């Protein structure tokens, strides 16, 4: 089979000569400069921020996602040169409370630039912070509406905070100063209360904070039975560092938390959304610690007041019961006397009326009267006995209930007192062990210091002894003195002065005849 090969030949005319890539980019740059001569206000979302620390330039990546956050419609590189960035960056942060960071929507004034090597970019000349402030406010409002629609805005506030929240799950950075202040405040409270704190580490600033804090909340939820409350603390920092606490993830984690959440984030100017969703909002970590200590103190005071109230109530009930029994006894005694007097008066009247009747009738009536008297006496005794038994049962019942109630509350109080005493004793033992350790260390250090100083003194003594003038004389040296003072220069001596020369075995006295100087 024969094969036919075709070769395509491209012929360039002179006016269609090929361009180099550089020449093409030059034409593009010139056309863009003509087409876009002015600056333009552009709305975009910041996807990435890079600051050159050495030169001071700020490089941005801008995107446009439209109405669907998952779809990207456009992307461009932008630059804020160092001389302008120092002013714009500071101005933007002062107005919005935020630095230029990823995720912010901004209104920028930009000029279109094209470079043959680096391609298309935008030169930022101005930023309108009011647009970003409005967008942040809109995001905050949308987050609050979403939380309210999902029932999370008030969910945590409806949880009951324990009277003495002692077991605390703390969500914070382990290196944050606020966390250290919080622990120090709890451990060194003046009342000696003991708290059990478990740290769930999390990033509490920057873009990673929402996911990190939400993860820590999920970990706490797995062991919720082991804790009484959750403490979310940050402490200190600028508004910029704390902006992450307006994120929906953190707010939703608080709303879904199975335990009451106490926040001490450190906001001074505004409340974050996390503060609004939490059960109790406090300004700083130390304020959270103070709140917990005050709650313990209130519980202790309430227990003491409750014990006093129970004791007073029991005493009042016993007094009222005794008074009631006494009144009932007096009442029955009076009723018995009245009944006996009435029967006696009736009997006397009947006796007078029957004096004229036959003796048999009188005897019958006497017999009847005696029976009636016995019946009345027996009935009165039975009634008195029944009422007395009823009063005794009532008294025993009241006294038993009062004693059981008093015993129950006394047992609760003794339990609380035992807990407080046990914790205080444990704390005292720890402090005593610490004191003993530091005492031994001080004794050892003092002994070592004394030995070192003693050795140094011996060395000084040996040095002084080595330079003793008497020993110098033994080596053949002499001392020349005038008027008891050592001569150090010929300027101290004049002609005809009497000088003393001390040697090993005696002294010589000489008269100065001539003085020669070294030249």
ZASELUM-450129 format. One record per residue: x, y, z of N, C-alpha, C, O in turn. Coordinates in steps of 0.05 Angstrom, whole numbers, plus 5000, padded with zeros to 4 digits. Example, Ala and Ser with C-alpha at 12.3 -4.5 7.8 and 13.67 -1.06 7.14 Angstrom:
526448865156524649105156526449345156528549345169
525749555142527349795143525850015157526850235161
END
This chain:
501749765000500050005000501850255000503650275016
501150424982502750664981501850865001499450885007
503651015013503051215033503651495022505651535009
501851685027502251955018502652135042500952135060
504752285043505452465065504952745056505852825034
503652905073503153185067504753355086504853285110
505953555078507553745095506254015092505954125070
505554125116504254385116506454605119508154585136
506354795101508355005101506855265108504955345095
507855405129506655655138508455875127510855885131
507256055112508656275100507956535115505556605116
509956675125509456925139509957155121512057165107
508157335120508657575104510257765121510657725145
511257965109513058145123511558285146512758335167
508958355141507558505162506558315184505558405205
506858045181506057855201508457705212508257475220
510757845213513157715224512657645254511357805268
513657415264513057335291514357535312516457655307
512857555335513857725357515157565379514357325384
517057685392518057545416516057585439514357765438
516257415458514357435481514657705494512657825503
517057815496517458075509516058295493514858465504
516358275465515058475448512058465451510658665451
510958215453508058185456507158305483505158445484
508658265504507958365530508158675531506758805545
510058785514510359075513507859185500506759395509
506859055480504459155467502059145485500359325487
501858915500499658885520499759115540497759235547
502259165551502559375571501659645560500259795574
502559715535501859965523498859995519497660205523
497559775509494759775505493159815531491259955532
494059675552492759705578493059985590491160085602
495360095586495760375596493860565582492960765595
493360515556491560695542488660635549487060815553
488060375552485260295558484460365587482060425592
486360345606485660395634487560605645489360545661
487160855637489061065646488661165674490561265687
486261125685485561235711485761005732486260775726
485161085757484960895779481960825782480260985774
481360585793478660495795478060385824479860275836
475560425833474760315859473760025854471959985838
474959845868474459555863473659425890474959465910
471559265889470759105912471758815908471258695888
473158715929474258445927474658335955474558475975
475058075955475757935980478657875981479857775962
479857926005482757866008483157566012482157456032
484557435994484957145997487657086010487956886024
489657266006492257216017493757486021493457666005
495257506043496757746049499657666054500157486070
501557806041504357756045505758026049505658196031
507158056071508558306077511558256076512558076090
512958396059515858376057517158536080517158776080
518058396101519058526125521558696119522058886133
523058616099525558756093525059016078526059226085
523358996057522859236040520359386049520059626043
518459246063516059386072513759386053511759506058
513959236030511759226011509759016020510458826035
507259056012505058876019503958755993503058905976
503958495991503058355967500458215974500358055993
498358265958495658155963494857975940495658005917
493157775946491757615926488757675930487657615952
487457795910484657875912482957675896483757585874
480557615906478757435892475957555892475257715909
474357465873471457535872469957265870470157125850
468357205890466856955891463956995884462456795883
463057235880460257285873458457215897459157255920
456157115891454157045912454756765923453856705946
456056595909456656325917459556315927461456345912
459956275954462656275965464356055955466756055958
463055845944464655605935465655645907467255485897
464755855893465555895865467256145862466556355873
469456125848471256355845470856465816471256325796
470056725815469556845789472056985777472456985753
473757095795476057245786478157245808477657215831
480757285798482957305817485057495806485557495781
486357645823488457835814490457875836489857845860
492957935827495058015846494958315850494458465831
495558405874495658695879497958755898498958585912
498859015896501259095911500659365924499559545912
501459385950501459645963504359705970505559565986
505559905957508359955961508960065988507160176001
511360025998512060066026511360346036510260386058
511960556020511460826029508460876034507761026053
506760756018503860786021502760586041500860646056
503960346043502860136061503160216090501360156106
505260356097505560436125503260606135502360596157
502360776117500160956124497460816121495760826140
496960676099494360546094493860316114491660286124
495960156120495659936138494860026166493059916178
496260236176495660346202492860466204491460426223
492160626182489560756181487360546181485260576194
487660336165485560136162485159986189482859936197
487359926203487059786228485859956250484259866266
486560216250485360396270482360426266480860436286
481460436241478560476236476960216239474760226250
478059996231476459746231477059566255475459386262
479259616269480059436290481259176280481658986295
481759166254482858926241485159006223485059216211
487258836221489258886200488258776173486258636173
489658836152488958706127489558416130491858336134
487558246127487957956131486157806112484257926101
486657556109485057386091482257366102481757346126
480257376083477457346091475957606092473457596094
477357836092476058096093475158186066476558146046
472858306065471958436040472858736042472358866062
474058836020475159106020474359265995473759145974
474259525998473759705976476459855971477360015987
477659795948480359885942480260075918478760045899
482060285918482560445895485160345882487260355895
484960255857487260125845487660215816485860305803
490160195808490960255781491859995768493159835780
491059955742491759705728494659735718495359925704
496259535724499059525715499659255702498659045711
501359265682502259025669505359035666506359225654
506658825676509558815674510358585656509158365658
512358635638513158425619513958165632513557955621
515058185657516157945670514057835690513857595693
512658015705510957925727508057915720506357815736
507258015696504557995687502758215699503658425707
500058155699498058345707497858375737497958165751
497658615747497358665776495958925780495659095761
495058975805493759225812495459375832496359255852
495859635828497259805847495159935865493560095855
495159875891493259985910494160265918496360295928
492360455915492960735923491360825947492161015961
489060695952487360775975485560545983484960365967
484660556008482760346019480660496034481160676050
478060416030475860536045475160346068473860146063
475960416093475360236115472360216122471560016133
470860416115467960416121466560186108464660066119
467360106084466159886071466659626086464859466090
469159586095469859346111468359336137467459126146
468159576150466659586176463759496172462659346188
462559596150459759516145459559226139457659096147
461459116124461358826118461758656143460458456146
463558746161463958596186461458606203460658406216
460158846204457658866219455458686207453958566222
455458676180453458496168454058206174452158056180
456558126174457257846181456557786209455557576216
457057986227456357946256453357906259452357736274
451758076245448858066247447857796236446057676247
448957716213448157456201448757226220447257036222
451157236233451857026252449857016275449056806284
449157256286447257256309444457156300443257006315
443557226276440957126266441056826262439156686269
443256726252443556436248443456286275442156086277
444956396295444956266321442156276334441356076346
440756496331438056516342436156326328434456196341
436356306301434656126286435155836294433355666294
437655766301438355496309437855446338438355216348
437055646353436555616382438955606399438955496421
441255706388443755696403444455946418446355956434
443056166413443756426425443356426455444956546470
441256286464440656286493440856006505440355966529
441755816489441755536499443555496523442855366542
445955616522447855576544446955716570447555626592
445655946566444656096590442555946605442155986629
441055766591438955606604440055376621438655266637
442655316618443855106635444355216663444955446667
443955046683444255126711447255096719448454886717
448355316729451155316739451155206767449655286784
452955016772453154886798453655096820454955306815
452655036844452955226866455955266872456755496878
457555056871460455076875461854936852462554696854
462155066829463454946805466454906811468055086808
467254666819469954606828471554476806474054516805
470354306790471754166769471454316743469254336731
473654436733473554626711475054516687477354436689
473754526664475154466638475954736626474154896618
478554786624479555046615480455016586482154856579
479355196569480155206541481755456537480655676539
484355426531486155656529488755556517489255316514
490455746511493255686503494855646529494655806547
496455426529498055376553500055586559500955626582
500955736539502955946542501856216546503256416549
499256246545497956506547498256616576497956466595
498956876578499256996605496656996620496556966644
494457016605491757016619491256746632490056746654
492156526620491756266632493356236658492456126678
495856336657497556326681496356496704496356416727
495356736697494056906717491656766729491156786753
490056636712487656496722488356276742487156256763
490356106735491155886753492256006779491655896800
493956216777495156326801493056446819493156416844
490956576808488856686824487256466839486556506862
486756246826485256026838486955896860485955836882
489455836855491155686874491855846898492455736919
491956116896492756286919490456446930490856676939
488056346928485756486940485956486971486956296982
485056706983485456747012483756557029484256527053
481756427017480056247033480955957033479955797048
482955897016483955617016482255427000482555187004
480455526983478855356967480555206946482555316936
479854966939481354806920479654766895477254696896
480954806872479554766846481154556831483554536832
479654396815480854196798480554296769478354306758
482854366757482854476730484254286710486354176716
482954256687484054086666484254256640482154356631
486654286630487054456606486554296581487654086577
484954416563484554316536485754526518484554716511
488254476509489754686494488354756468487254586454
488455016461487255106436488655366428489755516444
488655416401489655676391487455886395485155836387
488156106408486056306415486456566401485456776410
487856566378487956816362488756736333490056526329
487956896314488656846287486556676272484556606284
487156606248485256466231484856176239482756056233
486756066253486555786262484855756287484155536295
484355976301482955966327480255836326479655666343
478355906307475655796308475655486308474255366324
477055366289477155076287478454956311477454746321
480555076322481954966345480254976370480054786385
478855206375477155226398474755036396473954916416
473555016372471254836368472054546374470554386385
474554466366475554206371475854156401475253936411
476854356415477154326444474454296458474254136477
472354436449469654406460468654116455467353996473
469254006431468353736425469753536444468553346453
472253586450473753406469472553426497472253216511
471853666506470653696532467953546534467253426554
466353566512463753436511463953136515462053016526
466153006507466452726511466752646540466152426548
467752836557468152786585466552976602467453056624
464153046593462653256607461853176635461453346652
461552916641460852826667463052886688462452886712
465452926679467652976697468053266705469853326721
466353446694466653726699464053866707461853766702
464354096721462054256729461654486710459354576707
463654586697463454826679465754826660467854696665
465454986639467655026619468455316621466855496622
471155366621472255636622473755696597475755556591
472855896582474255976557475656246562474356446566
478356236563479856486570481956536549482956356536
482456796545484556886527486457076541488857026543
485357286551486857486567488457666550490157586533
488057926554489758136541489458126510487757976500
491158266497491158266468489558496456487858616470
490058556431488658766417486058666406485458426407
484458856396481858776383482358596360480758416354
484658626347485358456324485658166333484657986320
487158126354487657856364485057716372484957466371
483057866380480657756392478357736372476257646379
478757816347476657816328475657536321473357506312
477257336326476457066319474056976337472656786329
473557106359471457026377468657116367466657076381
468657256344466057316331465357096311463257116298
467056896308466556686288464256506296463856446320
462756406276460456236282461255976294459855866311
463555866286464355596297464655606327463755426341
465955816337466355836367463655876380463055746401
461956056369459356106382457655856381456355796401
457555706359455955466358457055256377455455106390
459655236381460755046400459855116428459354936444
459755376435458855456462455855386465455055286485
454255456444451455406445450755106448448855036461
452354936436451854646438453254516462453054276466
454754666477456254556500454354436520452354556526
455054206532453254076552453554196580452054126598
455454386583455954506610455954806607456354916585
455354946629455455246628458255336621460255226630
458455546604460955656594461455926606459756106605
463755966619464656226629466856336611468756196606
466556586602468556706584470056926598468857086613
472656936594474357156603476257216580478757166582
475157316558476757346533478557596534480657586522
477757806548479458036549478458276533479958466529
476058266522474958496508474458726527473358686549
475358956520474859196536472759376522471259516536
472759376495471059566481468359456475466359586480
468159216463465659096455465458806465467458686473
463058706465462558426471462858266446461758346425
464258046447464357866424461857696423460357686442
461457566400459157386398459457146418457457056429
461957066422462356856442461456936470460256776484
461857196477460957296503457857296504456657216524
456557366482453657376481452357106484450257076496
453656896473452556626474453156486500451556316509
455256566514456156426538454256456561452656646561
454356276580452656286604453356536621451456686629
455856586625456756816641459156946628461156806622
459057206623461257346610462657526630461457686645
465357496632466957656649469257776632469957666611
470357996641472258146624474858006620475857986597
476057906642478757796641478957526654477057456669
481057366649481357106663481457136694480256976708
482757356704482757396733479957456744479257386766
478357586727475557636735473957376737472257346755
474557186719473256926720473956786746472256676760
476656796752477556666777476156796802475356656820
476057066802474757206824471857126826470757096848
470457096803467657016803467256746816465456706833
469056556809468856286820469356286851467956146866
471356436859472056446888469756576903468956476924
468556796892466356926905463956726907462456736926
463556566886461356376887461756166909459856086922
464256076912464855896934464256026961463055906979
465056276964464656416989461656456994460756427017
460156516974457256546977455956276985454156277002
456956056974455855796981456455727010454755627025
458955797019459655737046457955907065457055807086
457556167059455956337075453056237076451756247097
452056147053449356047052449055797069446955767083
450955617069450855377085450855447115449355327131
452455647123452455727151449855857158448755797180
448756027141446156147147443955927148442155947165
444155727130442155517130442255357156440155287167
444555297166444855157191443655307214442155197231
444155577215443055737236439955747233438555747254
438955757209436055767205434755507214432655517226
435955287207434855027215434854997246432854907257
436955087258437055067287434955247300433555167319
434655487290432555667301429755567295428055587312
429355457271426655347264425955117282423655097292
427854937287427254707304426654797333424754687345
428154987342427655087369424855217371423455187390
424155377350421455507350419255297349417255327362
419655087332417554877330417154727356414954677364
419354667370419154537396417754717416416154627432
418454977416417155157434414155187429412555187447
413455207403410655217396409054967404406854987413
410354737400409054487407408654467438406454387447
410654547453410354547482408154737491406454667508
407954977479405855167487403155057479401255087495
402954927456400354817447399454597466397054587473
401254417474400554197492399654307519397754207531
401054517528400354637554397554757552395954737571
396954897530394255017527392054807526389954837538
392554587511390654377509390154237537387854177543
392254207552392054087578390354257597388554157611
390854517596389254697613386354707604384554717621
385954687578383154697568381654447577379354467585
382854207575381453967583381053957614378953857623
382954067629382454087658380054257664378454187681
379954487651377654667656375054547648373054567662
375054407624372554267615371654057635369254027640
373653907645372953697665371753817690369753717701
372954027700371854157724369054257719367254227736
368654377696365954477690363854257689361654287699
364654037676362753807674362153697702359853637708
364153667718363753557745362053747762360253657777
362554007759360954207775358054207766356254217782
357754187739354954177729353453937739351153957748
354753707737353453457747352953467777350853367787
354753587791354453607821352053787828350453717845
351954017813349654197818347054057812345054087827
346953907790344453767782343753557802341453517809
345753417813345353217833344253327859342453217871
345353557867344353687891341453767888339853747907
340753877865337953957860336053717861333953727873
336953497848335353257849335053147877332953047885
337253167892337153067920335253227937333753107953
335153487933333253647948330353587941328553587958
329953537915327253477906326253207915323853167916
327953027921327152757927327052697958326552467966
327552897974327552848003324752758013324552618033
322652847998319952788007318852527996316752438004
320252397977319352147964320251917982321851938000
319151687975319751447991322651377989324151457971
323451238009326251168012327250997988329551017979
325450817979326250647957326850797931328750757917
324950997927325351157903327951317906329451357886
328451417931330951567936333351397932335451477921
333051137940335350957938335850897908338150877899
333650867893333950817864335251047850336951017832
334351277858335551517845338451547852340151627836
339051477877341851497885343551297869345751357860
342451057865343850847850344150947821346350917809
342051067810342251167782344351387780345851407761
344251567801346051787801348951697803350851797791
349351487820352051377823353051267796355351297789
351151127782351951017755352651237736354551217720
350851437737351451667718354151797725355651877707
354651817751357151947759359551777750361651887741
359251517752361351337743361751367712363951377702
359451377699359551397670360951657661362651667643
360151877675361352137669364352137675365952237659
364952017698367852007706369451837686371651907678
368251607679369651427661369851557633371951547620
367651677624367751817598369752047598371152087578
369752187620371752417622374552307622376352427608
375052097637377751977637378551877610380851917601
376651737596377251637570377851867550379751847534
376252077552376652297535379352437540380852507522
379952467566382552587573384852407564386852507554
384552147568386651957560387051967530389351977520
384751977515384951977486386352237476388052237459
385452467488386652717480389652737488391252847473
390352627511393052627520394852447501397052527494
393652217494395152037475395552177448397652157436
393452307439393652447413395752667414397352707396
395752817436397753027439400652917441402453027429
400852687455403552567456404452477429406852517421
402652347413403352257386404052497368406052497353
402452717371403052957356405853067363407353157346
406453077389408953177399411253007388413353107380
410952737390413052557381413452587350415752587341
411252617336411452647307412952907300414752897283
412153117313413453377307416353367315418153457300
416953257338419753247347421353067329423753127324
420152837320421652657302422252787275424552757265
420252917264420753057238422853267241424653297224
422653427263424653637268427453527271429353627259
427653307287430253187291431453077265433853107259
429652937248430652827223431553047204433653027191
429953257203430653487185433253617195435053677179
433453647221435853767232438353597228440453687221
437853327232440153137228441053137199443453127193
439053147180439753147152441453397145443553367132
440553627153441953877146444653887161446653987150
444753777186447253777200449253587186451653647185
448253357176449953177161451153317136453553287130
449353457121450353607097452453807105454553837091
451953957126453854167135456554037143458654137136
456353817158458853677167460453577143462853587143
458853487122460253397098461753627085464053597077
460453857083461754087071464154177087466354227077
463854187114466054267132468354067129470654147129
467653807127469753597125471353637099473853617098
469853697077471153737051473053977053475353967044
472054197064473754437066476254387084478454467077
475854247107478054197125480154007112482554047114
479053807097480953617084482653757063485053717062
481453937047482954077027484954267040487254297030
484054397062485954577076488354427087490554527086
487754187099489954037111491953947089494353947093
490853857066492553767044494353997035496653967029
493154237033494654477024496854537044499054607037
496154517071498154577091500454377090502754457093
499854117086501953917084503853977060506253957063
502654047038504354117015506154347020508454347012
505054557034506654797040508854727059511154827057
508254547079510354467099512554317085514954357090
511854127066513853977051515654177035518054147034
514254367023515754567007517654727024519954777016
516654807049518354957067520854797076523054907077
520354537082522554367090524654337068527054347073
523754317043525554287021527254537018529654517014
525954767019527455017015529255077039531355197036
528454987064530155017087532754857085534954957091
532454607075534754437071536654547050539054547052
535354657029536954767007538455017017540755057009
537155177034538455417044540855347062542955467061
540455137079542655047096545054947080547355017086
544354787059546554687042547954907028550454907027
546455097017547655327003549355497022551555587014
548355547046549855707066552555577073554655707076
552355307077554855157084556855177062559255217067
555955147037557755157014558955437012561355467006
557355637016558355917014560455967036562456097030
559955877061561855917082564555777076566655887081
564355527065566855387058568455537037570855557038
566855647017568255786996569556047006571856096998
568156197023569356447034571756387052573656537053
571556157067573756087085576256017069578556097076
575855877046578055817029579356067017581756097015
577556257009578556506998580156667018582156787011
579256667044580656817065583456697070585356837075
583556427068586156297072588156377050590456417055
587056387025588756467003589756757007592056817001
587956937016588757217021590857227043592857377042
590457067064592357067086595156977077597157087085
595156767059597756667049599056877032601456917032
597357027016598457236999599657467015601857567009
598257547037599257757054601757667068603657827071
601857417077604157317091606557307073608857357081
606057247047608257227028609457507023611857527017
607857717025608857987021609658137047609958377047
610057997068610758107094613658227091615458087082
613958487099616658607097618858457111621158447102
618158337134620258187148621357957132623757897133
619557827117620457607100622157707077623957577067
621457947067623058067046625858127055627758107040
626058207081628758267092630358007094632858017090
629057787100630457527101631657457074633557297073
630557557052631557487026633857667017634857626995
634557857034636758037027635958317019637658487013
633358367019632358637013632758817038632858717060
632859077033632959277055630859477053629759517031
630159607075628259827076629660087084631060087104
629160297068630360557075628160747084626260787069
628560867108626461027120627561297128629961327133
625961497129626561757140624261837157621961847149
625061907182622961977202620761767204618461827208
621561507202619761287206618061217181616461027182
618461357158616861307134618761207112621061287110
617761017096619260887075619761097053617861237045
622161107043622861287022622261156995623260936989
620461286979619661176954620861326931620961226908
621861566935623061726914625261906926625161976949
627161976909629362156919628362426925629662586938
625962486915624762746921624062776951623662996961
623862546965623062546993625562597011625262627035
627962616999630462637015631962897007632062976983
633263017027634963257022637763207033638163027049
639563367025642363347034642463397064641063567075
644063237078644463247108642163117123642063117148
640262997109638162847123639362587134641162467122
638362497157639162247169637162037161634762057166
638161827148636361607138637061357153639261317162
634961177155635260917169634960697149633060687133
636960517149636860287131636560037148638359967164
634259897145633659657160634459407144633859387121
635959227159636758977147635658747164634158797183
636458507157635458267171636258267200634658197217
638758347206639658317233640258587247641658597267
639158817236639559067249638959307231637859267209
639759547240639159797224641659967223643359957241
641960117201644160307198643060587195640960617183
644460787206643661067204645761217188648161197195
644961347168646861487150645961767145643661837147
648061947138647462227131647762247101649662157089
645762377088645762417059647862627052647562857061
649862557037651962737029651362847001651763086996
650462676984649962756956647662606945647162376953
646162726927643762606914644262596884644562806872
644262356872644462326843641862236832640562046842
640962366811638462296797639062146771641062206758
637261966764637561816738636361986716634062076718
637962026696636962186673636662006649635862096628
END
